[in-house]
Amino acid sequence: MYAYTEFDRHFVHQRAAQYRDQLQRNLAGQLNDDDFRPLRLQNGWYIQRHAPMLRIAVPYGELNSTQMRALARIARDFDRGYGHFTTRQNLQFNWIPLVQSADVMEALADVNMHGIQTSGNCIRNITSDCFAGVAADEIVDPRPYCEILRQWSTLHPEFAFLPRKFKIAVSGAREDRAAIHWHDIGLQLLKNDAGEVGMKVLVGGGMGRTPIIGTVAHDFLPWQQMLVFIEAVVRVYNRYGRRDNLYKARIKILVKAEGQKFIDDVNEEFKNILERDLDGSAHIITQAELDRVSAHFKLPKGVLPQASRTPSLQAPRDATPAFKRWLERNVHAHQLAGYRAVTLSLKRAGQAPGDATDVQMNLAADLADRYSAGELRVSHDQNLVLPWVRESDLPALYEAARAASFATPNIGFLTDMIACPGGDFCGLANARSIPIAAAINERFDDLDELYDIGDIDLHISGCINSCGHHHSGHIGILGVSARRRCRARSSARRSRPTRCPTSSKPSSIPIAIGARRTRSSSTP
């Protein structure tokens, strides 16, 4: 994992101190709410439907056990005893009183965490494959490139006020587990026939009300020029992206409208940056810089390759059916001989998808210390992953995970669903996602039935913003506004308009939702 330098630690503590001063002035009436709003948003603090919401950055999904225990303390001491892991590898708290928000900022800084750029029209948390560095199908480890991107984009002065939020995902494996096609910029790391590392660059992907798959902007960009090309893309977007319409401000709309002209403009800007590089101002990544960052991602202490690789795991003959299923569904191939990656399922009856209590967070940290060199990952599918598990430890890990309620063998099945918090928390939502997820979990609680159904992705979003990625599931459930649906019917039947409900409360009915969209003081 990347280890904070003294500069990094000083920076996040200074940022926490600045936020405390801003909060105190706001509470004292010296800084009005309108002026305070962008300051809190820049630190990840939203005002949602019922209470403040804090979004904490987990860069490319990596956490250590110390950080997980700190998150558990925050859940216990400041929230209502739980947090929510998101599809973008962040963690959200939904009930922290704003008067205590500065205390939480300091607690995060103590373990090298923060909420910077988890909100606002800037480059957000860089996401990646939860199996980065351990996946058996990996071509190039994406984590060093993610970290270089994180350091370059954090507080970038030119890109702090983009037309809209901007999301980047990086994958280095043959299977795209980072959903790079659905991001503003998606990077696929590759090697050519000569063994040189480069990347395919996708631009203009996204979900929301206009789902679009990203357009290939470069087939094989040399890794040294990664920051230069991304800078060119974001400059063109910053220059021409719409600022007059919130719903048409994302880069995907610009790419769709301009087509090849957008790619041509990016290439022209890219060329200009390189040609003007007379004083070294262009952000060319040197081999020394890549080596410096890559040194943080060597094998953890105590992780040593074993003598031989086990191509497939075979459970002992006397193993229970539950253990065999867990090996099949929750245990994954590893690039290191003698090791496996293990998914800790956060999908269980009685708990919203992606939620973890403070007790469960502490238990997950304990499992990471005992079985995974103190490291965890947050997956795109809202689960936790232990990336460094010895094959010989799998039986003991299974018993410990089962006792901690992490061993449900449902990974890839219907109940391993993705779901946003929906109308229970989010001020933008039209519908309540959590009750729908609970009803599905209750209906399909028989593992034999899930095995009969087979692999299937179910994604639930409480509104068109698609935080639950409903477009990309085999089955997608979307909460929509009944008022808008009624207006559509009214347009089709002009002679006989249809009356629409006016309730502002979120509906608990799947798909057909009788709620009116309400204004929110935050952006999605």
N, C-alpha and C positions, 0 to 999 in steps of 0.2 A: 504493500500500500504506500501511497505518497505520504511522506512525513513532513509536517509543517516545519518551516525554518523559523528562526527567531523573528524575522521580518513578518512572516505570515501570522505568527501568534500575536505580535504587537499590533498588527493591523486589525485583526478581528476584535481584540480587546478595546482598542481605541474606537472602533466602530460602535461597540456596545456602549461605551461611555458617552459618545456623541448622542446615541439614541436615548439614553437615560436623560440627558439634558433636554432634548427635544420633547420627550414625554412629560417631564416635570413642568416645562413651560406651557405645554398644552393643558395639563390638568389645572394649572394655576390661572388659566385664562389669558396668558401672555402670547400664546400661539394658537390662532383659531383653527377649527377643525379642517377648514379647506386648505390651509397652509400646511397643516400637520399630515394630511392624507398622503401626499406623495412621499413624505419622509418615512412614514410607517410602511407604505407599500414597497419602498426600495429595500426594506429589511424583511419583507415577507409577511407583514401583518395586514390582513384583510378584515373588513367588517362584513360578516355573513348574515344569514337570515336571523339567527338568534343571538349570536355572540361573535367575538373576534375569532379569526382563524389564523394560525401560524403555519406557514409552509417552510419546511427546513430542507435545505439542499443536501442531497447525498450524491456527490459527483460520481458519475458513471456507476452508481449503485453500490459502492464499496463502503463498508462500515467495519470498525473493530469492536471488540467486546466492551471496551471502556466507553465508547460512544453509545453503544446500545444501552448500557446501564444508565448512562446519563439521560437518555431519552425516557427510560423507565422512571427515573426520579422525577422528571418534568411531568410525565403523565400522572404520577401519584400525587405530587405536591402542588401542582398548578392546574391540572386539567381534571377530568372525571375518571381517571384511571385507565385511559387507553389512547392510542393514536391510530392513524390510518395511513398505510403505505399505498402510494399511488402508482399509476401506470408509467409515470415518468421518473420512477425511482426516488421520489421525495417522500418525506413523512409530514403529515398534517395533524395538528391539534386543533380541536374545534370549540373548546370551552375555557380558554385561558382568559381571565379578566385583563383588560387592557392596562389597568393600574399595576399589574404584576409583569407586564411584558418586558420591561427592562431587566428584571431579575432573571427572566428566562434567557434573554440575550447573553447575559454574563455567564450563565450556566452552560450555554452552548459554546461560548468562546473558550471556556476552560477545557473543553475536549476537542478544540479545533473544528467547531461547526458554526453555522450561521444560516441566515435566511436571505442573504444578499442575492439579488437578481432572480429570486423565485417569483417575482411579480414585475409588472411594468413592461413598457415597450422597449425591451432590451433583449440581448442574447441570454436565454434562460439556462438552467442546469443542463450540462452536457450529459447525454445518456448513451448507454452502450449495452452490449450483451452481458447478461448476468453471469455467464460462464467464461468471460474474457480471461485469458491467461491459463485456462484449464481445459477448454473444450477440445474434444478429440478431432473435430473438423476444422480447427482454427488454422488459418493461413498466416496471419500476422496478429500479434497481441495488440489490440486497439488502445489499451489503457495509457501508454505513454503519449499517444497522439491526443487522447481525450484530455489529459492533464495539461499538455501544452496549449490546447484550445481553451481550457478553463482559465489558465493564467493570462492568456492574451486577451480574452473577452471580458474578464471581470473589470468592471468600471471603465471600460473603453470609452473615452470621451466622445468619440465620433458616433458611437452606436448606443448611446444612453437614452435617446429619444427617437426611436424608430417609428414608422407609421403604426406598427403593431408589434406584439410579442414575436420572438424569433427563437425557433427550436432547432437544435442540431443533434443528430444521432450518428454514432460511428459503429461499424461492425467489421470484424476481421475474420469471420468464419464463413463457411460455405452456406450454412443456413442462416437466414436473417432473423435473429431473435431480438433485434433492436428496433424493428419496424422502420427502417431507414426510408422506405418509400413514402411514408406518411409524414415526413418532417419537412420543415422549410429548407434545410440542407441535410442530405443523407450522404455519408461517406462509406464506401465499401473498399476496404483495404485488399490489395491484390499483389501478386507477384507475376512478372512477365517471364518469358522463356529464359531470360538471362538471370533470373533470380532477383531482379531489382524490384523494390517495393514502390508501389504507386497506389492510386485510389480512383475509383469511379465516383464521380460527383453527381448527385441527383439534387435538383433544385425545384422548389415550388410544390412539394407535396403537402398534404394536410387533410384533415377531416372536417368537422364542423358542418355548416349548412351547405358547403360546396366541396364535397370530397373529391380530391384529385391525387393521382399518383404522380410522384416527382418526375421531372424531365431530366434526361441525361445531359449535363452541361459539359462534362469532360469524361472521356473514356479511360484515360490513364494519366492522371496528374502525378508528377514526381512528388514524393512526400515532402521534399525540401520546400516546395512552393505551396503547401497546403494553406498557410495563413494568408499568403498573397492572393490566392484565388478566392478564398472566402471573403477577404476584405473587398475584392472587386465585386463579388455578388452583393454583399450588404451595402456597399456604396451605391450601386445602381438602384437597389431597392429603396434605399434611403432618399435617393434623388427623385424617383418617379413613383414610388408607392403612394396610393391614395390616402389622404388625410382628411377628406371631407365625408367619408362614409365608413363607420366602424366595421360594417359587415363586408366591405370590399377592400379593406386595408392590408390584408395578409399578402405575402409575396406570391402565393399561388394564384391570386386573381391577376396580378401583374404579369406573371409568366403566361397564364392562359390567354390574356388579352393581347400580349405583344408577340408571343410565339418566338420564332427564330430571331427577331429583332432584339429581344431581351438577351438571348445567348450572345449575339453579336456585340451588344453593348458591354456585356460582362467581359468578353474576350478583349475588347478594345481597352477597357479600364485595366484589365490584367496586364496587357502589353505596356500601357502607359506607366503603371507602377514600376514594372521591371526596368523600363528604359530610363526612368527618373532616378533609379537607384545609384546615384553617383556618390552619395555619402553613407551608404549602408542603411538608409531609412526603411527600405523594403524588408518585410519580416521573413527573410529567408531562414529556414531552420538549418542550423549547422549540425554536423555529425556530433560535435562536442555537446551541443545542447540536447540532442536526442539521447545521447549516452548518459548525460547527467540525470535526465528525467527517468530514463529506463532503469537506472540503478535502483530506483525505489520499488521496482516491480520484479525483483529477483525472487527466487523461492523463499518463502518464510522460514524462519529459524526452526529447525527440527523436521522440516519436510525434505525427505531424501528419496530419490527414485529406488524402487525395489528391484530385485534381480530379474523378474519376469513380468510380463503383462498378461492379465487375465482377459481374454477377448469377451467373454460373457460370464456373468455370475450365475452360479448354480447354488440354490439353497440346499442345505442338508436335507436328507430324506425325512428326518423327524421334525422339520421346521413346520410351524403353523401356517395355514393358508394365508393369514393376515401378513405374516412376514414375507412370504413369497410374493404376494401382491405388492407389498411395499418395495421390495427389490426391483420389481418390474416397472412400477410407475414412478417412484420417487428417487431412484438411484440412477445416476447418469455416467456415461463413459468419460474417461479422463485421459488427457494426453500424457500423463505421468504414470509409469508402470507402478502397479500396486496401490493406486489411489482411485477414488470416485468422488464425484460431486453429488450432494444430497439436497433435495428440496424439502424444506419444512413447510408443510401446507398451512396456509392461513385461511383455509376455506373449511368451515365446519358449521354444523347446525347451531343456531342461537347466537351467531356472531356475524357481523357484516363482512363481506369479502374484503380482505386487505387490512382488517382491524387486528390489533394486538393489544392486550392488556399490559399494564406495567409488570404484572407477575410473569406473563408470557415473554415479555422483552427480556427480563432478567434470566429466565430459563433459557432463552435462545442464546444469550451471552454466555451462560454456563456451558451450553453445548458447544459453542464456538471455541471456548477455551480448552475444553476437554478433547475435542475431536477435530478441530479445523484451524489450528494455529492461531486462534483468537480472531478469525476473520469471518465476516458474513457478507452476503450480497442481497440487494433488493432486486427482484425480478420485474420485468415488464408485466407479468401476469399477477402481480401483487402477492407474491410469496417471498419467503426468505430462502437463501441457498447457503449451504456450508461447502466451500470449494475445495477443501484439502483434507478429505476423510480417507484414512487408511482402510483398505478392504478388510483387514483383520478386525477393525473396530466396528464394522457394520452391525453385527448382532447386538453389541452393547449400545450403540447409538440408537438402534431401533427401539429398544426397551426404554431408553431415556426419553426419546422423542415421543413415544406413545404415552408415557406418563405425563408429559408436558402438553399433550393434545396436538402435537405437530405431525403425527404419523398417519394421517388419513391417506390411504393409497388412491387418491382421486386425481392425480396430476394429468391434465389433458382430457379429463372427462367433463361431463355437463356441469357438475357442481364445482369444478375448478374455474368458476366464471370470473370475468372482469366486471366490476360495477363501480360507478362513481358514488359519492355520498348522497347525491340527489337532493330532493326537497326537504329532507330532514335537517340539512345544514345550509346548502348553497342557495344564495339569494337569486341566482339566475335560473334555477331548475323549475321546470314545469311539473315534474312528477317525482314521487318518492321511489328511488331505486331499491333501497334497503328492504322494504317489505316484500317486493317482488322477488328479490334474491332469497329471502327467508322462505317464502312460499315454495320456490323451486327446490331449495335444499330439503325442505320437509317432504315434498312430494317424491323426490328422487334420493331418499336416504338409504336405499337398498343397493349395496355395492354390486351384487350379482346383476341387478338390472342395469347399472351403469356400465358394467363390462359387456353386457349384451348389446347396449346401444353403441359402445365404442367411442373412439376419439371424436370429440365435437367441441367447438369453441362457442360459448355463449357470452355475449357482451351486452351490457346494459348501460344506457346513458339517460340521465334525467332531463336532458335538454339537447338542443341541436348543436351545442358546443362540442359534444362528443368526447367528453373526458373519459367515458367508458368505452370508447372506440367501437361503437356499435356497427360501424360500416365494415369493419374487418373481421367480424365473427361469422361462423357458419350460420348462426342465428343472432340477429341484432334486435334489441328492444330499445325503442326511443320514446321518451316522453315528449309529447307535442302539446301545443296550446289549442284547446278546443275553440277558443275565440277565433284563432286564425283559420282553423278548419271550417268553422261556420262561415267566415267571410269568403272562403274559397267556394263553398257551396252557394253562398249568396250571389257571387259573381256569375256562377253558372246558371243560376235561376233568378235572373234579374227581376222577373215579374212577381216573385214570391220570396222575399228575403227571409232568412232563418234567424230566429233569436238565439243569442249565445249566452252562456252562463257568465257571471261576472265575479264569481268567488276568487279571491286572491290566495286561498289556501292551496297547498300542493295536494294533488290527488294521489291516492294509493292504488289506483286502477291501472293495470299494465297497458301501455301503448296509448289507449284513448284517454286523454287526460283532460279533466274539466277545470283547468286553472289558467288564469291570466298571467302573462309574464309581468313580473314586477321589476322596478328599477333597482339597481344595486350600486353601492358606492365603490365597488371593486371591479376589476377586470378579471376574466376567467384565466 
